[in-house]
C-alpha cells in the first residue's frame, strides 16, 4: 500500500513538512554529538533531537493519522510529554556522574568557571 | 500527492539513519564512559523517531506503541548507566 493513498494533499503537505523538519533536526543534533569537542559541550546537542525533533515528528504523525482515520488522533502526545519530562532527568544525572568522575580523577576537562562554582 | 509523502518519508528515514549512525559512532568510539552513555541515549531517541516514521509509512498505529517502549527503555537504560557511573552500583 502506498502511503497517503486516500489522504488528500491538504494533509500530506504538512505531514511531509513536519516529518522532514523533525528528521533534519534530529540529524543536526546527532551531528553536534559527533562534532563537538568536550563532553560538557556534547551533552547539549542531542537535546535538539529529544525536544524539537520529537515534537515535529509527533505533530506529523498526529496530522497523518487524524486525516487517515478521519478523527482526532492525539496519542503521540504521550511520547512528547514523556520525552520532555524524562530528558532533563537523565541528562542531569549523567552530567552529575561526569562531574563526579572528573572531580575524582582531576581531569583537565572539568569546567572551572569560578572559585566557588562546582 | 502520495508521491510526495513517499519521498519525504524516504528522505526522513535516510536522515534519521545518518543521525543513528552518528550516535552509534559516539557510542562505540566515545573517549570516556559518559560519552558512550550519551550516545546510547541519542541512539534510542533517534530509533524512536525512526519508528514513528515507519508508522507513518505503514499507516498502522502498532509502531506508536513500539516507539513508546523504545523511549521508555532508553530512559531507564540511560538512568541506570548514569547511576552506575555515579556510584558504582545501580541499586543501592
N, CA and C atoms of all chains as a GROMACS GRO file, in nm:
protein
  630
    1UNK      N    1   0.085  -0.119   0.000
    1UNK     CA    2   0.000   0.000   0.000
    1UNK      C    3   0.088   0.124   0.000
    2UNK      N    4   0.063   0.214  -0.091
    2UNK     CA    5   0.140   0.339  -0.092
    2UNK      C    6   0.087   0.431   0.016
    3UNK      N    7   0.175   0.494   0.089
    3UNK     CA    8   0.128   0.582   0.196
    3UNK      C    9   0.057   0.705   0.140
    4UNK      N   10  -0.045   0.748   0.211
    4UNK     CA   11  -0.116   0.868   0.169
    4UNK      C   12  -0.203   0.847   0.048
    5UNK      N   13  -0.248   0.723   0.023
    5UNK     CA   14  -0.327   0.695  -0.097
    5UNK      C   15  -0.464   0.760  -0.086
    6UNK      N   16  -0.524   0.756   0.036
    6UNK     CA   17  -0.658   0.811   0.049
    6UNK      C   18  -0.660   0.938   0.134
    7UNK      N   19  -0.540   0.996   0.153
    7UNK     CA   20  -0.531   1.121   0.229
    7UNK      C   21  -0.510   1.235   0.131
    8UNK      N   22  -0.585   1.342   0.148
    8UNK     CA   23  -0.580   1.450   0.048
    8UNK      C   24  -0.451   1.530   0.066
    9UNK      N   25  -0.423   1.611  -0.036
    9UNK     CA   26  -0.299   1.689  -0.036
    9UNK      C   27  -0.298   1.794   0.073
   10UNK      N   28  -0.416   1.829   0.120
   10UNK     CA   29  -0.422   1.927   0.228
   10UNK      C   30  -0.353   1.878   0.353
   11UNK      N   31  -0.351   1.744   0.371
   11UNK     CA   32  -0.290   1.690   0.493
   11UNK      C   33  -0.154   1.626   0.466
   12UNK      N   34  -0.127   1.583   0.344
   12UNK     CA   35   0.005   1.522   0.319
   12UNK      C   36   0.116   1.626   0.317
   13UNK      N   37   0.085   1.749   0.274
   13UNK     CA   38   0.190   1.851   0.268
   13UNK      C   39   0.241   1.890   0.407
   14UNK      N   40   0.153   1.924   0.504
   14UNK     CA   41   0.208   1.949   0.639
   14UNK      C   42   0.271   1.826   0.704
   15UNK      N   43   0.218   1.706   0.673
   15UNK     CA   44   0.282   1.586   0.727
   15UNK      C   45   0.424   1.573   0.677
   16UNK      N   46   0.442   1.590   0.545
   16UNK     CA   47   0.578   1.578   0.488
   16UNK      C   48   0.669   1.687   0.540
   17UNK      N   49   0.615   1.809   0.556
   17UNK     CA   50   0.699   1.920   0.602
   17UNK      C   51   0.745   1.897   0.746
   18UNK      N   52   0.652   1.858   0.834
   18UNK     CA   53   0.691   1.835   0.973
   18UNK      C   54   0.785   1.715   0.986
   19UNK      N   55   0.761   1.612   0.902
   19UNK     CA   56   0.847   1.493   0.909
   19UNK      C   57   0.990   1.526   0.867
   20UNK      N   58   1.002   1.601   0.756
   20UNK     CA   59   1.138   1.637   0.711
   20UNK      C   60   1.205   1.731   0.809
   21UNK      N   61   1.130   1.826   0.865
   21UNK     CA   62   1.190   1.917   0.963
   21UNK      C   63   1.238   1.841   1.086
   22UNK      N   64   1.157   1.748   1.134
   22UNK     CA   65   1.198   1.671   1.251
   22UNK      C   66   1.318   1.584   1.225
   23UNK      N   67   1.323   1.520   1.108
   23UNK     CA   68   1.438   1.434   1.077
   23UNK      C   69   1.564   1.518   1.062
   24UNK      N   70   1.551   1.637   0.999
   24UNK     CA   71   1.669   1.723   0.984
   24UNK      C   72   1.718   1.772   1.119
   25UNK      N   73   1.625   1.804   1.210
   25UNK     CA   74   1.667   1.850   1.343
   25UNK      C   75   1.735   1.738   1.421
   26UNK      N   76   1.683   1.616   1.407
   26UNK     CA   77   1.748   1.503   1.475
   26UNK      C   78   1.888   1.480   1.421
   27UNK      N   79   1.904   1.496   1.288
   27UNK     CA   80   2.037   1.480   1.229
   27UNK      C   81   2.132   1.589   1.276
   28UNK      N   82   2.082   1.713   1.288
   28UNK     CA   83   2.167   1.823   1.337
   28UNK      C   84   2.212   1.796   1.480
   29UNK      N   85   2.120   1.747   1.563
   29UNK     CA   86   2.157   1.716   1.700
   29UNK      C   87   2.261   1.606   1.709
   30UNK      N   88   2.245   1.501   1.627
   30UNK     CA   89   2.343   1.393   1.631
   30UNK      C   90   2.476   1.434   1.571
   31UNK      N   91   2.472   1.524   1.471
   31UNK     CA   92   2.599   1.576   1.418
   31UNK      C   93   2.671   1.659   1.523
   32UNK      N   94   2.595   1.733   1.604
   32UNK     CA   95   2.657   1.806   1.714
   32UNK      C   96   2.720   1.711   1.814
   33UNK      N   97   2.653   1.598   1.839
   33UNK     CA   98   2.712   1.496   1.926
   33UNK      C   99   2.841   1.443   1.869
   34UNK      N  100   2.847   1.435   1.735
   34UNK     CA  101   2.968   1.382   1.671
   34UNK      C  102   3.080   1.485   1.667
   35UNK      N  103   3.047   1.612   1.645
   35UNK     CA  104   3.149   1.711   1.613
   35UNK      C  105   3.203   1.789   1.731
   36UNK      N  106   3.121   1.811   1.835
   36UNK     CA  107   3.168   1.897   1.944
   36UNK      C  108   3.280   1.829   2.021
   37UNK      N  109   3.360   1.909   2.093
   37UNK     CA  110   3.486   1.855   2.147
   37UNK      C  111   3.470   1.790   2.283
   38UNK      N  112   3.435   1.870   2.383
   38UNK     CA  113   3.432   1.814   2.518
   38UNK      C  114   3.298   1.750   2.550
   39UNK      N  115   3.295   1.674   2.658
   39UNK     CA  116   3.169   1.610   2.696
   39UNK      C  117   3.065   1.712   2.737
   40UNK      N  118   3.108   1.818   2.806
   40UNK     CA  119   3.012   1.917   2.856
   40UNK      C  120   2.955   2.002   2.744
   41UNK      N  121   3.024   2.011   2.629
   41UNK     CA  122   2.963   2.074   2.512
   41UNK      C  123   2.873   1.974   2.440
   42UNK      N  124   2.919   1.847   2.440
   42UNK     CA  125   2.849   1.745   2.363
   42UNK      C  126   2.712   1.713   2.421
   43UNK      N  127   2.697   1.733   2.552
   43UNK     CA  128   2.572   1.693   2.616
   43UNK      C  129   2.457   1.786   2.578
   44UNK      N  130   2.490   1.903   2.522
   44UNK     CA  131   2.383   1.994   2.482
   44UNK      C  132   2.318   1.953   2.351
   45UNK      N  133   2.395   1.893   2.262
   45UNK     CA  134   2.350   1.877   2.124
   45UNK      C  135   2.230   1.783   2.109
   46UNK      N  136   2.226   1.664   2.171
   46UNK     CA  137   2.114   1.573   2.142
   46UNK      C  138   1.981   1.619   2.198
   47UNK      N  139   1.979   1.722   2.284
   47UNK     CA  140   1.850   1.771   2.333
   47UNK      C  141   1.769   1.834   2.221
   48UNK      N  142   1.838   1.879   2.115
   48UNK     CA  143   1.764   1.926   1.997
   48UNK      C  144   1.680   1.814   1.939
   49UNK      N  145   1.735   1.692   1.941
   49UNK     CA  146   1.658   1.579   1.889
   49UNK      C  147   1.548   1.535   1.983
   50UNK      N  148   1.574   1.545   2.114
   50UNK     CA  149   1.474   1.493   2.207
   50UNK      C  150   1.356   1.588   2.224
   51UNK      N  151   1.376   1.717   2.200
   51UNK     CA  152   1.263   1.808   2.218
   51UNK      C  153   1.199   1.846   2.084
   52UNK      N  154   1.272   1.923   2.003
   52UNK     CA  155   1.210   1.983   1.884
   52UNK      C  156   1.183   1.879   1.776
   53UNK      N  157   1.276   1.786   1.756
   53UNK     CA  158   1.255   1.685   1.652
   53UNK      C  159   1.143   1.591   1.691
   54UNK      N  160   1.135   1.555   1.820
   54UNK     CA  161   1.026   1.468   1.864
   54UNK      C  162   0.892   1.537   1.848
   55UNK      N  163   0.887   1.667   1.883
   55UNK     CA  164   0.762   1.742   1.868
   55UNK      C  165   0.722   1.748   1.721
   56UNK      N  166   0.818   1.775   1.631
   56UNK     CA  167   0.785   1.787   1.488
   56UNK      C  168   0.734   1.654   1.433
   57UNK      N  169   0.802   1.544   1.463
   57UNK     CA  170   0.761   1.416   1.406
   57UNK      C  171   0.630   1.369   1.470
   58UNK      N  172   0.609   1.399   1.597
   58UNK     CA  173   0.482   1.363   1.659
   58UNK      C  174   0.368   1.443   1.599
   59UNK      N  175   0.392   1.572   1.566
   59UNK     CA  176   0.288   1.652   1.501
   59UNK      C  177   0.258   1.595   1.362
   60UNK      N  178   0.363   1.554   1.289
   60UNK     CA  179   0.342   1.493   1.157
   60UNK      C  180   0.258   1.366   1.169
   61UNK      N  181   0.290   1.283   1.269
   61UNK     CA  182   0.216   1.158   1.287
   61UNK      C  183   0.071   1.186   1.329
   62UNK      N  184   0.052   1.286   1.414
   62UNK     CA  185  -0.085   1.321   1.456
   62UNK      C  186  -0.167   1.370   1.338
   63UNK      N  187  -0.107   1.456   1.254
   63UNK     CA  188  -0.180   1.507   1.137
   63UNK      C  189  -0.215   1.392   1.044
   64UNK      N  190  -0.118   1.303   1.020
   64UNK     CA  191  -0.142   1.197   0.923
   64UNK      C  192  -0.247   1.098   0.972
   65UNK      N  193  -0.239   1.056   1.097
   65UNK     CA  194  -0.336   0.957   1.144
   65UNK      C  195  -0.473   1.020   1.166
   66UNK      N  196  -0.478   1.150   1.201
   66UNK     CA  197  -0.608   1.217   1.209
   66UNK      C  198  -0.674   1.223   1.073
   67UNK      N  199  -0.594   1.248   0.968
   67UNK     CA  200  -0.652   1.251   0.833
   67UNK      C  201  -0.686   1.112   0.783
   68UNK      N  202  -0.606   1.012   0.824
   68UNK     CA  203  -0.629   0.875   0.773
   68UNK      C  204  -0.752   0.813   0.836
   69UNK      N  205  -0.773   0.835   0.965
   69UNK     CA  206  -0.886   0.773   1.033
   69UNK      C  207  -1.003   0.869   1.047
   70UNK      N  208  -0.989   0.991   0.993
   70UNK     CA  209  -1.092   1.096   0.995
   70UNK      C  210  -1.152   1.117   1.134
   71UNK      N  211  -1.063   1.111   1.232
   71UNK     CA  212  -1.099   1.153   1.368
   71UNK      C  213  -0.972   1.204   1.433
   72UNK      N  214  -0.986   1.268   1.547
   72UNK     CA  215  -0.870   1.329   1.610
   72UNK      C  216  -0.789   1.222   1.682
   73UNK      N  217  -0.665   1.201   1.637
   73UNK     CA  218  -0.577   1.102   1.700
   73UNK      C  219  -0.465   1.179   1.767
   74UNK      N  220  -0.459   1.173   1.898
   74UNK     CA  221  -0.362   1.255   1.972
   74UNK      C  222  -0.268   1.172   2.058
   75UNK      N  223  -0.261   1.040   2.036
   75UNK     CA  224  -0.183   0.964   2.132
   75UNK      C  225  -0.032   0.980   2.116
   76UNK      N  226   0.015   1.046   2.009
   76UNK     CA  227   0.158   1.078   2.001
   76UNK      C  228   0.199   1.183   2.103
   77UNK      N  229   0.097   1.250   2.158
   77UNK     CA  230   0.124   1.348   2.263
   77UNK      C  231   0.190   1.283   2.384
   78UNK      N  232   0.162   1.154   2.405
   78UNK     CA  233   0.224   1.080   2.516
   78UNK      C  234   0.375   1.077   2.501
   79UNK      N  235   0.423   1.052   2.378
   79UNK     CA  236   0.568   1.045   2.356
   79UNK      C  237   0.631   1.181   2.382
   80UNK      N  238   0.562   1.289   2.337
   80UNK     CA  239   0.616   1.424   2.358
   80UNK      C  240   0.627   1.455   2.506
   81UNK      N  241   0.520   1.427   2.580
   81UNK     CA  242   0.521   1.455   2.724
   81UNK      C  243   0.628   1.372   2.793
   82UNK      N  244   0.637   1.244   2.755
   82UNK     CA  245   0.736   1.157   2.817
   82UNK      C  246   0.879   1.206   2.789
   83UNK      N  247   0.905   1.244   2.663
   83UNK     CA  248   1.039   1.291   2.629
   83UNK      C  249   1.075   1.420   2.699
   84UNK      N  250   0.978   1.513   2.707
   84UNK     CA  251   1.006   1.641   2.772
   84UNK      C  252   1.030   1.623   2.921
   85UNK      N  253   0.959   1.528   2.982
   85UNK     CA  254   0.976   1.507   3.125
   85UNK      C  255   1.106   1.432   3.155
   86UNK      N  256   1.140   1.330   3.076
   86UNK     CA  257   1.249   1.242   3.115
   86UNK      C  258   1.387   1.290   3.070
   87UNK      N  259   1.396   1.368   2.962
   87UNK     CA  260   1.528   1.409   2.913
   87UNK      C  261   1.608   1.491   3.014
   88UNK      N  262   1.549   1.594   3.080
   88UNK     CA  263   1.631   1.666   3.178
   88UNK      C  264   1.676   1.580   3.294
   89UNK      N  265   1.590   1.485   3.336
   89UNK     CA  266   1.626   1.400   3.450
   89UNK      C  267   1.748   1.316   3.416
   90UNK      N  268   1.741   1.244   3.302
   90UNK     CA  269   1.852   1.153   3.269
   90UNK      C  270   1.980   1.230   3.239
   91UNK      N  271   1.969   1.344   3.168
   91UNK     CA  272   2.092   1.418   3.135
   91UNK      C  273   2.150   1.487   3.258
   92UNK      N  274   2.066   1.531   3.351
   92UNK     CA  275   2.122   1.591   3.472
   92UNK      C  276   2.197   1.487   3.555
   93UNK      N  277   2.141   1.367   3.566
   93UNK     CA  278   2.212   1.263   3.642
   93UNK      C  279   2.340   1.223   3.570
   94UNK      N  280   2.335   1.220   3.435
   94UNK     CA  281   2.455   1.183   3.359
   94UNK      C  282   2.565   1.288   3.375
   95UNK      N  283   2.527   1.417   3.369
   95UNK     CA  284   2.627   1.523   3.386
   95UNK      C  285   2.681   1.523   3.529
   96UNK      N  286   2.593   1.492   3.625
   96UNK     CA  287   2.641   1.485   3.763
   96UNK      C  288   2.742   1.370   3.779
   97UNK      N  289   2.715   1.259   3.713
   97UNK     CA  290   2.811   1.148   3.717
   97UNK      C  291   2.942   1.187   3.650
   98UNK      N  292   2.934   1.262   3.538
   98UNK     CA  293   3.056   1.304   3.469
   98UNK      C  294   3.136   1.402   3.554
   99UNK      N  295   3.065   1.495   3.622
   99UNK     CA  296   3.133   1.590   3.710
   99UNK      C  297   3.200   1.516   3.824
  100UNK      N  298   3.131   1.418   3.880
  100UNK     CA  299   3.187   1.338   3.989
  100UNK      C  300   3.311   1.264   3.944
  101UNK      N  301   3.305   1.204   3.824
  101UNK     CA  302   3.421   1.130   3.774
  101UNK      C  303   3.538   1.223   3.745
  102UNK      N  304   3.508   1.339   3.683
  102UNK     CA  305   3.616   1.433   3.652
  102UNK      C  306   3.677   1.491   3.778
  103UNK      N  307   3.594   1.519   3.878
  103UNK     CA  308   3.647   1.577   4.001
  103UNK      C  309   3.729   1.476   4.079
  104UNK      N  310   3.689   1.348   4.073
  104UNK     CA  311   3.763   1.249   4.150
  104UNK      C  312   3.892   1.210   4.082
  105UNK      N  313   3.902   1.232   3.949
  105UNK     CA  314   4.024   1.194   3.878
  105UNK      C  315   4.110   1.314   3.841
  106UNK      N  316   4.065   1.438   3.878
  106UNK     CA  317   4.137   1.561   3.848
  106UNK      C  318   4.164   1.577   3.698
  107UNK      N  319   4.062   1.554   3.619
  107UNK     CA  320   4.077   1.569   3.475
  107UNK      C  321   4.076   1.717   3.439
  108UNK      N  322   4.149   1.750   3.331
  108UNK     CA  323   4.157   1.890   3.291
  108UNK      C  324   4.032   1.935   3.216
  109UNK      N  325   3.948   1.838   3.174
  109UNK     CA  326   3.828   1.876   3.100
  109UNK      C  327   3.718   1.925   3.192
  110UNK      N  328   3.743   1.921   3.321
  110UNK     CA  329   3.644   1.965   3.416
  110UNK      C  330   3.628   2.116   3.407
  111UNK      N  331   3.508   2.167   3.380
  111UNK     CA  332   3.495   2.311   3.357
  111UNK      C  333   3.499   2.390   3.487
  112UNK      N  334   3.598   2.479   3.498
  112UNK     CA  335   3.606   2.564   3.617
  112UNK      C  336   3.578   2.707   3.574
  113UNK      N  337   3.462   2.757   3.610
  113UNK     CA  338   3.429   2.894   3.573
  113UNK      C  339   3.458   2.991   3.686
  114UNK      N  340   3.460   2.945   3.808
  114UNK     CA  341   3.486   3.033   3.921
  114UNK      C  342   3.543   2.953   4.035
  115UNK      N  343   3.575   3.023   4.142
  115UNK     CA  344   3.635   2.953   4.253
  115UNK      C  345   3.531   2.877   4.335
  116UNK      N  346   3.412   2.939   4.348
  116UNK     CA  347   3.312   2.877   4.433
  116UNK      C  348   3.223   2.780   4.358
  117UNK      N  349   3.220   2.794   4.225
  117UNK     CA  350   3.130   2.708   4.150
  117UNK      C  351   3.189   2.570   4.134
  118UNK      N  352   3.103   2.476   4.118
  118UNK     CA  353   3.146   2.338   4.106
  118UNK      C  354   3.054   2.266   4.013
  119UNK      N  355  -0.046   1.291  -0.507
  119UNK     CA  356   0.021   1.360  -0.396
  119UNK      C  357   0.080   1.260  -0.298
  120UNK      N  358   0.041   1.133  -0.312
  120UNK     CA  359   0.102   1.034  -0.224
  120UNK      C  360   0.250   1.015  -0.257
  121UNK      N  361   0.286   1.055  -0.380
  121UNK     CA  362   0.428   1.051  -0.420
  121UNK      C  363   0.512   1.140  -0.327
  122UNK      N  364   0.457   1.257  -0.293
  122UNK     CA  365   0.528   1.350  -0.203
  122UNK      C  366   0.553   1.284  -0.068
  123UNK      N  367   0.449   1.219  -0.016
  123UNK     CA  368   0.464   1.158   0.117
  123UNK      C  369   0.563   1.041   0.113
  124UNK      N  370   0.557   0.962   0.004
  124UNK     CA  371   0.651   0.850  -0.009
  124UNK      C  372   0.795   0.899  -0.008
  125UNK      N  373   0.822   1.002  -0.090
  125UNK     CA  374   0.960   1.051  -0.099
  125UNK      C  375   1.003   1.121   0.028
  126UNK      N  376   0.912   1.196   0.090
  126UNK     CA  377   0.954   1.266   0.212
  126UNK      C  378   0.978   1.166   0.325
  127UNK      N  379   0.900   1.057   0.330
  127UNK     CA  380   0.928   0.955   0.432
  127UNK      C  381   1.062   0.889   0.406
  128UNK      N  382   1.093   0.863   0.277
  128UNK     CA  383   1.223   0.801   0.245
  128UNK      C  384   1.338   0.892   0.285
  129UNK      N  385   1.326   1.022   0.252
  129UNK     CA  386   1.433   1.117   0.287
  129UNK      C  387   1.446   1.130   0.438
  130UNK      N  388   1.332   1.135   0.508
  130UNK     CA  389   1.337   1.145   0.654
  130UNK      C  390   1.401   1.022   0.716
  131UNK      N  391   1.373   0.904   0.658
  131UNK     CA  392   1.436   0.783   0.712
  131UNK      C  393   1.586   0.781   0.686
  132UNK      N  394   1.628   0.835   0.571
  132UNK     CA  395   1.772   0.842   0.545
  132UNK      C  396   1.839   0.937   0.644
  133UNK      N  397   1.775   1.053   0.669
  133UNK     CA  398   1.832   1.149   0.764
  133UNK      C  399   1.838   1.089   0.905
  134UNK      N  400   1.730   1.019   0.945
  134UNK     CA  401   1.732   0.958   1.078
  134UNK      C  402   1.833   0.845   1.086
  135UNK      N  403   1.856   0.775   0.974
  135UNK     CA  404   1.959   0.672   0.972
  135UNK      C  405   2.098   0.730   0.990
  136UNK      N  406   2.122   0.846   0.923
  136UNK     CA  407   2.250   0.914   0.943
  136UNK      C  408   2.266   0.960   1.088
  137UNK      N  409   2.157   1.010   1.146
  137UNK     CA  410   2.164   1.053   1.286
  137UNK      C  411   2.195   0.934   1.376
  138UNK      N  412   2.133   0.818   1.347
  138UNK     CA  413   2.161   0.699   1.427
  138UNK      C  414   2.305   0.654   1.408
  139UNK      N  415   2.360   0.673   1.287
  139UNK     CA  416   2.500   0.635   1.264
  139UNK      C  417   2.593   0.724   1.345
  140UNK      N  418   2.564   0.855   1.350
  140UNK     CA  419   2.647   0.946   1.431
  140UNK      C  420   2.642   0.905   1.578
  141UNK      N  421   2.520   0.877   1.627
  141UNK     CA  422   2.507   0.838   1.768
  141UNK      C  423   2.576   0.705   1.795
  142UNK      N  424   2.568   0.612   1.699
  142UNK     CA  425   2.634   0.481   1.718
  142UNK      C  426   2.786   0.496   1.716
  143UNK      N  427   2.837   0.588   1.631
  143UNK     CA  428   2.981   0.614   1.632
  143UNK      C  429   3.026   0.667   1.768
  144UNK      N  430   2.947   0.761   1.823
  144UNK     CA  431   2.983   0.816   1.953
  144UNK      C  432   2.970   0.711   2.063
  145UNK      N  433   2.876   0.618   2.044
  145UNK     CA  434   2.860   0.514   2.146
  145UNK      C  435   2.974   0.413   2.139
  146UNK      N  436   3.021   0.382   2.017
  146UNK     CA  437   3.127   0.282   2.005
  146UNK      C  438   3.266   0.340   2.026
  147UNK      N  439   3.288   0.466   1.985
  147UNK     CA  440   3.420   0.526   1.991
  147UNK      C  441   3.432   0.638   2.092
  148UNK      N  442   3.333   0.649   2.183
  148UNK     CA  443   3.338   0.758   2.278
  148UNK      C  444   3.463   0.752   2.362
  149UNK      N  445   3.528   0.866   2.385
  149UNK     CA  446   3.654   0.859   2.460
  149UNK      C  447   3.632   0.810   2.603
  150UNK      N  448   3.522   0.849   2.664
  150UNK     CA  449   3.501   0.807   2.802
  150UNK      C  450   3.363   0.744   2.815
  151UNK      N  451   3.336   0.693   2.933
  151UNK     CA  452   3.213   0.615   2.952
  151UNK      C  453   3.089   0.703   2.940
  152UNK      N  454   3.098   0.829   2.988
  152UNK     CA  455   2.977   0.913   2.980
  152UNK      C  456   2.943   0.950   2.838
  153UNK      N  457   3.045   0.956   2.749
  153UNK     CA  458   3.016   0.980   2.608
  153UNK      C  459   2.940   0.862   2.548
  154UNK      N  460   2.977   0.743   2.590
  154UNK     CA  461   2.906   0.626   2.540
  154UNK      C  462   2.761   0.624   2.588
  155UNK      N  463   2.740   0.661   2.713
  155UNK     CA  464   2.603   0.665   2.765
  155UNK      C  465   2.521   0.770   2.691
  156UNK      N  466   2.583   0.885   2.663
  156UNK     CA  467   2.513   0.991   2.589
  156UNK      C  468   2.481   0.945   2.447
  157UNK      N  469   2.574   0.872   2.386
  157UNK     CA  470   2.548   0.816   2.253
  157UNK      C  471   2.435   0.716   2.254
  158UNK      N  472   2.427   0.636   2.361
  158UNK     CA  473   2.316   0.540   2.372
  158UNK      C  474   2.183   0.611   2.387
  159UNK      N  475   2.182   0.719   2.465
  159UNK     CA  476   2.058   0.796   2.483
  159UNK      C  477   2.011   0.854   2.350
  160UNK      N  478   2.106   0.915   2.277
  160UNK     CA  479   2.071   0.973   2.148
  160UNK      C  480   2.026   0.865   2.049
  161UNK      N  481   2.091   0.751   2.054
  161UNK     CA  482   2.054   0.640   1.965
  161UNK      C  483   1.912   0.593   1.993
  162UNK      N  484   1.874   0.585   2.119
  162UNK     CA  485   1.738   0.540   2.150
  162UNK      C  486   1.635   0.642   2.105
  163UNK      N  487   1.667   0.771   2.122
  163UNK     CA  488   1.572   0.874   2.077
  163UNK      C  489   1.557   0.872   1.925
  164UNK      N  490   1.670   0.856   1.854
  164UNK     CA  491   1.664   0.850   1.708
  164UNK      C  492   1.591   0.725   1.661
  165UNK      N  493   1.607   0.614   1.733
  165UNK     CA  494   1.533   0.493   1.697
  165UNK      C  495   1.384   0.512   1.718
  166UNK      N  496   1.348   0.585   1.823
  166UNK     CA  497   1.206   0.614   1.847
  166UNK      C  498   1.149   0.698   1.734
  167UNK      N  499   1.224   0.799   1.688
  167UNK     CA  500   1.176   0.882   1.577
  167UNK      C  501   1.167   0.801   1.449
  168UNK      N  502   1.262   0.708   1.430
  168UNK     CA  503   1.259   0.621   1.312
  168UNK      C  504   1.135   0.532   1.314
  169UNK      N  505   1.098   0.483   1.435
  169UNK     CA  506   0.977   0.401   1.444
  169UNK      C  507   0.852   0.482   1.416
  170UNK      N  508   0.851   0.611   1.456
  170UNK     CA  509   0.735   0.695   1.422
  170UNK      C  510   0.726   0.715   1.272
  171UNK      N  511   0.843   0.732   1.206
  171UNK     CA  512   0.842   0.746   1.059
  171UNK      C  513   0.794   0.618   0.993
  172UNK      N  514   0.833   0.501   1.048
  172UNK     CA  515   0.782   0.372   0.996
  172UNK      C  516   0.631   0.364   1.013
  173UNK      N  517   0.581   0.416   1.126
  173UNK     CA  518   0.437   0.414   1.149
  173UNK      C  519   0.362   0.496   1.046
  174UNK      N  520   0.416   0.614   1.010
  174UNK     CA  521   0.351   0.694   0.906
  174UNK      C  522   0.359   0.620   0.772
  175UNK      N  523   0.471   0.551   0.749
  175UNK     CA  524   0.487   0.482   0.621
  175UNK      C  525   0.389   0.366   0.607
  176UNK      N  526   0.369   0.289   0.717
  176UNK     CA  527   0.283   0.172   0.706
  176UNK      C  528   0.138   0.204   0.736
  177UNK      N  529   0.110   0.316   0.800
  177UNK     CA  530  -0.028   0.353   0.828
  177UNK      C  531  -0.093   0.275   0.940
  178UNK      N  532  -0.014   0.209   1.025
  178UNK     CA  533  -0.072   0.139   1.138
  178UNK      C  534  -0.018   0.199   1.267
  179UNK      N  535  -0.098   0.190   1.374
  179UNK     CA  536  -0.058   0.252   1.500
  179UNK      C  537   0.020   0.156   1.589
  180UNK      N  538   0.056   0.038   1.536
  180UNK     CA  539   0.136  -0.056   1.614
  180UNK      C  540   0.273   0.005   1.645
  181UNK      N  541   0.328   0.076   1.545
  181UNK     CA  542   0.462   0.132   1.562
  181UNK      C  543   0.467   0.238   1.669
  182UNK      N  544   0.352   0.302   1.695
  182UNK     CA  545   0.350   0.402   1.802
  182UNK      C  546   0.381   0.338   1.937
  183UNK      N  547   0.324   0.220   1.960
  183UNK     CA  548   0.349   0.154   2.088
  183UNK      C  549   0.494   0.107   2.098
  184UNK      N  550   0.548   0.061   1.985
  184UNK     CA  551   0.690   0.023   1.984
  184UNK      C  552   0.778   0.144   2.012
  185UNK      N  553   0.741   0.261   1.957
  185UNK     CA  554   0.819   0.383   1.981
  185UNK      C  555   0.811   0.422   2.128
  186UNK      N  556   0.693   0.407   2.188
  186UNK     CA  557   0.679   0.440   2.330
  186UNK      C  558   0.765   0.348   2.416
  187UNK      N  559   0.770   0.220   2.380
  187UNK     CA  560   0.850   0.125   2.458
  187UNK      C  561   0.999   0.154   2.441
  188UNK      N  562   1.040   0.190   2.318
  188UNK     CA  563   1.182   0.224   2.296
  188UNK      C  564   1.220   0.348   2.376
  189UNK      N  565   1.130   0.447   2.379
  189UNK     CA  566   1.159   0.567   2.458
  189UNK      C  567   1.171   0.533   2.606
  190UNK      N  568   1.080   0.448   2.654
  190UNK     CA  569   1.082   0.410   2.796
  190UNK      C  570   1.210   0.334   2.830
  191UNK      N  571   1.247   0.237   2.745
  191UNK     CA  572   1.366   0.158   2.775
  191UNK      C  573   1.493   0.242   2.762
  192UNK      N  574   1.493   0.338   2.667
  192UNK     CA  575   1.608   0.427   2.655
  192UNK      C  576   1.626   0.512   2.779
  193UNK      N  577   1.514   0.563   2.832
  193UNK     CA  578   1.523   0.644   2.954
  193UNK      C  579   1.572   0.561   3.072
  194UNK      N  580   1.515   0.441   3.088
  194UNK     CA  581   1.554   0.358   3.202
  194UNK      C  582   1.701   0.314   3.188
  195UNK      N  583   1.743   0.281   3.066
  195UNK     CA  584   1.881   0.239   3.044
  195UNK      C  585   1.979   0.351   3.071
  196UNK      N  586   1.947   0.472   3.022
  196UNK     CA  587   2.035   0.586   3.046
  196UNK      C  588   2.044   0.617   3.195
  197UNK      N  589   1.930   0.611   3.262
  197UNK     CA  590   1.929   0.641   3.405
  197UNK      C  591   2.010   0.538   3.483
  198UNK      N  592   1.996   0.410   3.447
  198UNK     CA  593   2.070   0.306   3.519
  198UNK      C  594   2.220   0.318   3.493
  199UNK      N  595   2.258   0.349   3.366
  199UNK     CA  596   2.401   0.362   3.337
  199UNK      C  597   2.461   0.485   3.405
  200UNK      N  598   2.385   0.596   3.408
  200UNK     CA  599   2.435   0.716   3.474
  200UNK      C  600   2.449   0.692   3.624
  201UNK      N  601   2.352   0.621   3.681
  201UNK     CA  602   2.359   0.588   3.824
  201UNK      C  603   2.478   0.496   3.852
  202UNK      N  604   2.505   0.408   3.758
  202UNK     CA  605   2.621   0.320   3.775
  202UNK      C  606   2.750   0.399   3.770
  203UNK      N  607   2.758   0.498   3.678
  203UNK     CA  608   2.879   0.581   3.672
  203UNK      C  609   2.894   0.666   3.797
  204UNK      N  610   2.780   0.704   3.856
  204UNK     CA  611   2.786   0.792   3.972
  204UNK      C  612   2.831   0.718   4.096
  205UNK      N  613   2.781   0.598   4.116
  205UNK     CA  614   2.803   0.530   4.244
  205UNK      C  615   2.880   0.399   4.232
  206UNK      N  616   2.879   0.339   4.115
  206UNK     CA  617   2.942   0.209   4.103
  206UNK      C  618   2.845   0.094   4.117
  207UNK      N  619   2.720   0.126   4.154
  207UNK     CA  620   2.617   0.023   4.156
  207UNK      C  621   2.483   0.088   4.122
  208UNK      N  622   2.393   0.008   4.066
  208UNK     CA  623   2.270   0.066   4.013
  208UNK      C  624   2.168   0.087   4.125
  209UNK      N  625   2.148  -0.017   4.204
  209UNK     CA  626   2.051  -0.009   4.313
  209UNK      C  627   2.127  -0.013   4.444
  210UNK      N  628   2.110   0.091   4.524
  210UNK     CA  629   2.185   0.096   4.648
  210UNK      C  630   2.105   0.030   4.760
   0.00000   0.00000   0.00000
